[in-house]
Amino acid sequence: MRLIEPLGLCHGPAAAASLAAGSALPLPGGSAFSLARLIDRPDHEDRLLPATDIPPDWRGVLARLQRAPPAWAGFSADRTAVMGILNVTPDSFSDGGQHAEVEAATATGRAMAAAGADLIDIGGESTRPGSAPVAPAAEQARILPVIRALAGGPPISVDTRNAGTMAAALDAGAAIINDVSALAHDPEAAGLVAEAGCPVVLMHMRGTPQTMHEHAGYDDVAVAVTEDLAARVAAAERAGIDPAQIAIDPGFGFAKDGADNLALLRRLSLLRNLGRCILVGMSRKRFLGDAVGEMEPALRLPAALAASVLALEQGGAILRVHDVAETVQAVRLWRAVQSGAR
């Protein structure tokens, strides 16, 4: 697979000035890049050169990189959206048990909406490393009352690997499917999503929550994640899912060690090659704590906000977070700075 990694990224007024000077090439969303790494994995050939010197035989790859992703779930890829995480589980790594009761979960969902959440992601099965699978019936018992209670507010995404739960959630008022297995866990999932015609998030993971730690460690994690997600996107399209309905998630913390996660964040812009809305979920994750020396998940907000801004600068379009109000503020400031308004 041929990929172009955009480097020397700039935004707002700096991007406009670089383009006017002829020293950079445009990217969707008002960004630009002045350097490019050409990656040709079959030949194991990487070349670094000025973006304006990309050779003619790479122009097809360049056109794919520069093509604006289609609007996904009603959100344009050049407008960052904030997705609130609502885990209705007893064992999630950060907030397990906090929303076990319908009333508590509903109150939190409404507070997220009031704080500016554009979407709410509701899950009834923890997929943290080593977590035990949950029967679909138990999963549905946890989430369906909450989905019904919150329907009518921001669009609801259901975080599930199970086709039966997907169908029940859509019937209850959910609008989006968010599958950590990229529709690989349940053989009926892809067909159900295709028939429903709903937006879907395909996340990168190797193995299962029980085995994914065995798959961490890559020669080049950014390239591997991009290639793996390209394969899952192709499989979804073959199943009849509308390409415009597909968003991608690099799966921070899933089948990746600390070094993998940091490298992936540093090179997130490589995912632009897939031409999809990019969802990023790093909130409170262990690799952030390891990097900054904070072992308590709930105290990792400063690191999460910094990571979110880094993701925005590389093309992240949806931020999946626990701390909605704080993230909304960070996004607004980033937009204000990049707008160039005085």
N, C-alpha and C positions, 0 to 999 in steps of 0.2 A: 504494500500500500504506500503510495506517495503522499507525503504530508508536507505542508509548509508551516513552520512554527514562527509566528510573528513576534519579533523582539524589538527593543527600543520603542516600546509603546508610549504614546502620548495622547492627551485628551483635551477637549475644549479648545481654548485659544491657542495652546501650543500645537495641537493637531492641525488647526487651520493654518497657522504660520508655516509649519513644516510642509504641508501640502502646497501652499502658495510658493514656497521656495523650491519645490520639486525635489525635496530630499526624503520624502516619505510617500507611502501609498495608503489609501483610505481603508478603514474597516467599518462595518455596520455600527451604528450608534454614535457616530461622531468622533471615533478614535482614528489613530493612524499608527503606522509602524515604519521604522527607518531601517531595520535589519531583518533578515530572514534566514532561518535555518532550513535548508532543503533536506528532507529525510526520505530516503529511498530504501526501505528495509529489505526488499529482496536482494539488493546489491550491497547492503550494509554500507551505504554511502551517505554521509552527512556533509553538507557544505554550508558555510556561513558567508553571507555576502550582503551588500546593500540591497534593500528591498527593491529599489529602482533598477537593479541589475538582474532580476529574476529572468532566466533565459526563456526564449519563446516556447520551448517544449514543456515548460511548466505552467504555461498560461491557463490551461484547463484547471489545474489544481488551484491556481491563484483565483480564478473566477469563482470557484466553489467556496474558497475562504472568504471572499469579499461579498458573497451573496447574503443579503439580509435574511435571517431565519423568518419563517412565517409566524404570524401572531399565534400564540398558543393559549388555549383556554380563555381567550379574550384579552390577553396581555401581549402588547408589543414587546419584542425582544430588546428594544432600546429604552424601555421603562422598567426599572427594577421593581419587583414585587416582593413583599414580605409574607412568608407562609408561617403561621404559628403552629407549633408542635403541641398536640394534645394527646398524650398517651394515657389510655384508659386501661392500664396494666398494673399488676402488683410488683413487677420486677424490672422495669426499665432502668437503665443505668443511672439516670439523673433524677427522675421524678416518679419512680415507681411507687404506686400506692397513693399518691396525692390526689388522683382523680378517679378513684375506684368507685365512688358513688356518683350516680347520674347527676345529682344536684351540684356537686362540687365540680364535675367536669363541665357541665353546662355553664356554670358561673364563670369558670376560667375561659371558656370559649367566647362568651360574651364580652369579657374583659379584654381579650385579645382583639376582638372586632372594634371595640371602643378605642383601643390604643393604636389602631391603624392597620391591622392585619388585612392583607388583600385576599388571603386564602387561609383556611384552617385545615390541618392535616390530622386526621383522627386515626389512631391505631389501637388494636386490641391484642397484639402479640409482640412481645419484646423480641428484637432480633440482635440484641447485643451479643458479643462473642460468648459462646458457650451456653446461650439461653436454650431452654427446652421448647420444642414446638407446642403450639396450642391447637386443640381441636377446633375446626371451623365453627361448630355450634357454640363453644364457649367464647370464641372470639366475637361472634355475632351478638351474643347476649350482652357483652360488654359495650359494644360500640353503637348498635342500632338505636337504642333509646337516646343516646347523645346526638347522633346524626339527626334524628327526627326533631329533637328540641332546638337544634341550631339551624335547621333548614330555613332558608329565607334570609339569612345573613350573608356574609362573604361565602363564596363558593367553597364547598367542602370536598377535600381530597380524602380518600380512604387508603390507609397504609396497610396493605395486605398482600399475601402471596397466593391466596386461595380463591379460586373462581367462584365458589358458592358465596363467599363473603363479598366478593366484588358485586355480584348480582344483587344480593340482599341490600348492600349499601346504596347502590344506585337507585333501587326501588324506594329506599327510605329517604332519599334526598341528596345523596352525594352526587358530585358531578365529575370527579376526576379519580383515576386509579393511579396509585403510587406503589410500584412493586419493586422491592429490593432485589428480587431475582430476575428482573427484566423479562417477566413472563415465562421464565424457564422452569419454575417450580411445579406449576399445575398445568398439565397438558391441555386443559380446557380454557385456560385464561386468555390466550391470544384470540381465540375465536369469539369469546364472549365480548372482549373489548372491541373487536372489529364490528360485531353485530350491534353493540350499543352505540358505536360512533362517538365515544367519549374521549377526552384527552387522557393521555397516559404518560407516566414517568418511568423510564427504563433506567434502573440503577446498576452500576458495575459492582459485581461481587463474583468471586470464585469460590466454589464449594458451597457450604451452608453455614448458618450461624454456629453450628456445632463444629465444623471442620475448617472454616475459612482461615484460621490462624496458621494452618499448614500450608497455605498458598501465598503467604506474604513473602516479599522479596522478589524483585524484578531486575532484569538487566537494564531496562529503561521503562519505568513505571508509567510515564506520561504517554509514551507510544503504545505500550501494552493496553492501557485503559482505553485509549482512542480506538485501537483496532478491535478490541473486544466489544466495545459499544457499537462500533460500525456493524459488526456481525449481528448483534441483537436487534439493531434498527432494521437491518435487511430481513431478518427473520420475521419481525413484526409486520413489515410491509408485505412479505409473502403471504402472511396470514390474512391479509385484507385490511389492515389498519391504515387509515389515511395518513400519509407522511406528515401532513400539517398538524396532526394530533399528537405527535411524538415529541416529548422533551427528554433530555438525558441528564443523568446525575453521576458524577465520577465515583461516588461511594466512598467518601472519606471514612477511614476506620474499618472498612470491610475488606478483609483479605489484604491488608496493607499494614506494615509496621510503621513506627514513627518516622523513620527516614523516608519511606515511601510517601507518606502523607505530606510531609514538608516539600518534597520534590514535586509532587503533584500540584500542590498549591502554587508553587513557584512557576510552574509551566502550564497552568490551567488553560491558557489561551490556545494551546494545541487543539483543544476540543472544538474550537471554532471551525475546524475542517469538516465537521459533520453537519454543519448548517442547521443546527437545532437550538431551541431554547435550552439554556444550561441552568439546571437547578443545583444549588450547592448547600449541603447540610454539614456543618462543622460544629454546631452549637454545643458547647460544654464537653466536647469529645476529649478522650484521654490524650491524644497526641498534642493537643494544645496545652494541657496540664503538664505533660512531660517537658515541653519546650520552655515553659515559663516557671516551672517549679511549683505548681499548684495542684494538689491531689484531690481537692474537694470540687466536684463538678459544678456546683452552684456558684462557686467563686471564680469561675473562668470567664466571666463576661467580658472583661477588658481584652483578653486574648481573642475571644470570639469576635468582638467588634473589629479589632485590627485585621483578623483573617477575612472578615466579610468585606472590608474595604479593598484588600488585596484581590479578592475574587471579583469585585465590581470592576476593578481596573483591567481585568483580563477577559471580561465578557460575561461574567455571571449575571443572570437575569432574574433569578428567583432565589432568595435567601430563606432557607428553612431553619427556624430558630425557636428557642424557648422564650427569649426575652424580646418581646415584640416592640414595646414602646422605645426601648433603648436603640434597637436596630433601626426603627423608623427614623429616629433622630439622626443616626449616623448616615443613613442613606440620603436624607434631605440635605445634610451638610455637604456630602460628596457631590450631589447634584448642583448645589449652589456654587461650589468652588469651580466645577467644570463648566458651568454655564457661561462664565466670563462676564456676568453682569456686574456693574459697579454700584 
